Amino acid sequence: MSPTSEHRPTLAELERGLPFAERHIGPRPDDLARMLEVLGVDSLDALAARALPDTIRDDAPVGASLPAPVGEAEMLAELRELAGRNTVTVPMIGYGYHGTRTPSVIRRNVLENPAWYTAYTPYQPEISQGRLEALLTFQTMVSDLTGLPVAGASLLDEATAAAEAMTLLRRANRSTSPRFVVDADTVAQTVDVLRTRAEPLGIELVVADLGDGVLPEGEFFGMLLSYPGASGRVADPSALVEAAHGRGALVAVAADLLALTLLNPPGEFGADAAVGSTQRFGVPLGFGGPHAGYLSVGQRHARQLPGRLVGVSRDADGHYALRLALQTREQHIRREKATSNICTAQVLLAVMAACYGVHHGPDGLRDIATRTHRMAAVLAAGLRSGGVEIVHDAFFDSVLARVPGRADAVVAAAHDAGIALRRASDDEVGVATSEITTVAHLHAVWAAFGVTGVDVAALDGDTADALPAGLRRASEYLTHPTFHEFRSETALMRWLRRLADADLALDRTMIPLGSCTMKLNAAAEMEAVTWPQFADLHPLAPESDTAGTREMIDQLETWLADLTGYAAVSLQPNAGSQGELAGLLAIAAYHRSRGATDRDVCLIPASAHGTNAASAIMAGLRVVVVGTAPGGDVDLDDLHAKIAEHGDRLAALMITYPSTHGVYEAGVRDVCAAVHDAGGQVYVDGANLNALVGVARPGAFGGDVSHLNLHKTFCIPHGGGGPGVGPVAVAEHLAPFLPGRTPRSDGGVGPVSAARHGSPGVLPISWAYLRMMGLDGMRRATLTAVAAANYVATRLREHFPVLYAGADGTVAHECILDLRTLTKETGVTVDDVAKRLIDHGIHAPTMSFPVAGTLMVEPTESEDLAEIERFVAAMVSIRGEIDRVAAGEWPAEDNPLRNAPHTAACLADDKWDHPYPRELAAYPTGVTPGVHDRKVWPPVRRIDGAHGDRKLVCSCPPPDAFA
Ligand SMILES: *Cc1c(COP(=O)(O)O)cnc(C)c1O
């Protein structure tokens, strides 16, 4: 405010300061005015009036529950107050979640470092070598520890990993039996998710007590063993594995990676797959998530693996380079062939776990495991010395104590001493040790059991290990130099910096990815993620300890319900895909509750995101594709024909709004009404909510259920491919069918993720965003995003045709640039354009989705005009280069587009025989030498995908492989 301004700000205004929305939204007011001028409107409201169809506009009071926004300091004070209502205890509950120490070097340099947390999924491998290497390290670690050669680059949690293993074994086995045997000594959350996932697929779950080593009668296609068991028991699984194989079944083992540093790994006793969590490798508990689940398999199942797999390939100069292997395997989320819907996984957490392995190395991990085990062994011995019965003689870290009738009293006494134990039953208490357990904790636990005066030193000397001798691991692991070279903190810090520098994340460039909404992840939003009161809560902590987090979850659910026009929200799904599954299961359960058990057809537009059809298959529905009209909208004639054809079999329509073509379809209300008239339910995929928040609500224009992606619209960073949160929002009639809300026996839907609230550890991010933006800020963000997309479309239209547009020629929050004609005429492909953008230091838009041969651009509201102009200039420059190819000035096979990206090494080579100068290769829009040179040098040249797939290598190759 300048001193000459007429309005003297009031004290209240001065105290409030600059609203957060002014920081979140990129374009300054003057810049926005210029953008709007180019669009021919004079305000965001005028733009809204033009771009949004009247049919979806919502003049009802939206978001009334959302409080007026506050600034960063006030928001943090409120969050601190909520955090203060949580009570952090020493977690000795175990049961799949354990105390761990996140090394500060990993917390600061990875978890709290935007170079890592703002990165996108590594679909552009040339600018993703850093996180690809970290993920390859994760794969190598999991593969080594489980003794199985092929490990994926993370799954959502242990329970969903077990479900993925179940369906993988079914695909891999020729057995026609629908039965899957589950060890009764498996954590309840895994059994629960298995049930949810098994039922719609017609898999019959047989939970069997395998403690006496006897398999259930009859045929079964697969089996899941727990190692160690949920009770803590460690038994030799080899006889059971052999017996199951003898019966024609395949076997997966849920295993604790830390225990596997001491115990024979699943691969060595014949398991076909291993699953589990990597949480205790330095990832905070976070009240249940996010943590990286893992799945590893034998070589013969490599091509069945769901999710992403990093593999080794080579670049155009023949150098070592990494990429996502078997990408066509993301066919696993394609239509009727779908075998899994996993898309966003847990990359950031997998990177943390890998770094933990690198930080500690094999000997360090073995020391942590030994310490954990010795603490448990001495703990058990102390209890025994005080007359407490210990149920199992062999265990790794979890001791099950029998205290007839006293379980509640013991747990309460421990809680008074600041320690959380597991109440296994009226008569049994579970105590789990971990990396953070100390002798002082043992004394406190003994005291809670009424055992005092234990002489620890004497007991320690007298107590043998409690691991079965025959199960002692003899094989080596983590022998690769990566697990040995970065043991000093200096070396580790530099390794992490080197990897991060190889990548282009949001901290260096806009990432204009259509359908992915790569917007600002503000530092203030991230702040609370690592506060101990949020980060150190065990998911099974008593309710009295978690009041603050639960209040935050309630508020967030209420706000999201309000913003979407639905009655209820569940934050449990830990990715968009899981929200889809939960929503479709709700629809199926609703139909069942009304006796309409035949309704099993799910209509899905041809342009839908791959997860849609995959989720429908997993929900037990039949996918029927609805065509696209020439303008990009749903083909209404085809829709009506399909509705008529399937009649009483119609369960649902899944439709993305705005459409995956980036357009507000004017006819959406009619589409919804047609489905409702036929007795179907409407699922509105809300991943594109960034074009709707504050201006229209899917629940108000016809949706019965939607999922939202908090890792897109609501600022949870993408983390290089996760974490995500995919809340499912439903209308009143579907509320009883939200995951876990109604008992299964009453027709309810079971949980879709291991922890009740999915990934609460990252929910403070979205809470903070909404709290600081308020309804008005959200609305401005939405309309600024629409303005930015239309600005890009307008500026680039004369250079690249914009494929689809809605009313008045406007797009929604993204636009599709159509390169197909240019490709036909010149041979220059979307790949060439994407890779040439790397030479400009800009991340490519979405390639070939939803239309092959196109680029989909979503600038978001967070990019300022200068960055948008940098992108536009790069695209215009690229178009100029395409024209020179077209004019025959450069051959189709040798030009700066085809040869992009250019590394420093290839330009420094004495030999340069290309028909364009080096300077143009490196600096396509001119050199800006000196300190302001923003040049980003890619570490590798264009990567050969097919090569890596033919020779699949997906763990760190030995150093001599480079010789
Ligand atoms: C991102 C996206 C999804 C899937 O979300 P994930 O979190 O990756 O599982 C589904 N639909 C659309 C339209 C999306 O853009």
The ligand as a Gaussian input file, in Angstrom:
#p B3LYP/6-31G(d) Opt

LIG

0 1
 C       -5.207000     -39.245000     -11.592000
 C       -6.487000     -39.752000     -12.061000
 C       -7.033000     -40.942000     -11.546000
 C       -6.285000     -41.915000     -10.654000
 O       -5.779000     -41.408000      -9.468000
 P       -4.586000     -42.149000      -8.733000
 O       -4.436000     -41.417000      -7.468000
 O       -3.382000     -42.050000      -9.597000
 O       -4.956000     -43.569000      -8.505000
 C       -8.306000     -41.296000     -11.958000
 N       -8.984000     -40.555000     -12.846000
 C       -8.470000     -39.424000     -13.394000
 C       -9.264000     -38.644000     -14.393000
 C       -7.193000     -38.991000     -13.026000
 O       -6.674000     -37.906000     -13.577000

